[in-house]
Amino acid sequence: MRSRYSAYALGLGQYLLDSWHASTRPVEFDLDAADPPATWLGLSVKRHQRTSADTAEVEFIARYRVGGGSAVRLHERSRFQLVHGHWFYLDGQHL
């Protein structure tokens, strides 16, 4: 989760695609499409748990700002799957 947050903050779209599970990965993902781009302000992991030998959930709050606007809180519970020793993002539920 922390590496994906860092990828958003650093604009590393290819890393986000590479760490997305093949069953839910979009064909394209363009971080540069947002105008103005988001400025990421912080990440707080609220809880994480293994839900099986090869799945896990992470609840987090990420804060960001677009342009000169107010900060926005993204509160999500994300699901991940372990494949060949690597964790992949499956999907998330906004809370």
C-alpha positions, 0 to 999 in steps of 0.5 A: 500500500505504501509503495502505491501511495508513493507511486501516486505522489511521484507520478509513477503510473507504470508502477501502479499498472505493474502492481495492479492485479491482472484481473482488475488492471485497466488497459491504460492509466494516465496520471498526467491526465488530471489538470491540474495534477493532485498534490499528495499530502499524506498517508495514514494506514488505519489497519491491515490484515491477512484474510487468507494465505494469499489475500489481505486488506488495508484500510487507509486515509490518503490526503491530497489537494488539486490546484489551490483547492481544499485538501481531500480525504480518500478513505478506502479499504483495499484488497490485495492478492499475493502472486508468486511472492508479490502483492497486487492491488485487486480493488478498493471500497471507498468508506 
